[in-house]
Amino acid sequence: MRTNGQATPPKYTVEERNVAMTSLIGRPARVLDVGCGIGTNGLFARQRGAEVVGIEIADRTRRAAAR
């Protein structure tokens, strides 16, 4: 995407919980969240007792998740 001749990164961060996915998590559970964004779903899964590993390739999003 270009704005005023400058390349701008796409905005795709989703900051809401995927209710359908997280409601299926039982105990004990292991969750691999690929494309985890800022970790909203992983955090909710962890609060329900799941062991969570998140993978995110976007540097800016990973930095936001680390905060």
N, C-alpha and C positions, 0 to 999 in steps of 0.2 A: 504494500500500500504506500502511496506517495501523497504527501501533503506539502504544497509549496515547493515542489522539487526535492524535498527531503524524504528519505525512507523513514517510516515510522513503524515500530513493532505492533503487531496485532494485539488487540485487547481481548483476552479470552478467559481471564481469571473468573472462575465461578465461586462465589462465596456463600453458597447455600447447600444444605445437606440434601443428598439424594435419598429421599425417604424410602422409596421402593427398595433400593439396594441395602441400606443400613437396617431396615426392619427384618431382613432375612438372616442377620448375624446371630448365631446361637453361641452357646458356651460349651467347652472352650472352642475358640476359633482362631484361625490365622488368616490375615487379610493382606493381599498384595495389591496395593493401590497404584496402578500404572497410570501416569499422567495425573498425579495427585493434586496438582495445583498448589494451593497454600495449605492443604491438609485438612480441610473441613470434615470430609467424610472419614478420614483416618482417625481424627480426634474423636469423633462420635463413636466409631467402632471401638476405639481403645477404652472409652468411658463405659462401654457395654462389656468389657472384659476381653476383647480380642487382642491378639498380638499383631501389630501392624508394621508393615514395611512400605514406605512410599517412595515412588520413583518419579522424578520430574526432571526434564531436560532443559527447561528454560531457566537460565541463570537468575534473571530478575525475580521470577516466581519462587525459586528456591530460597533466595535471600529473604523475600517477604515471609515465607513459611518459617524460617529460622527465628523470626522475631517473636 
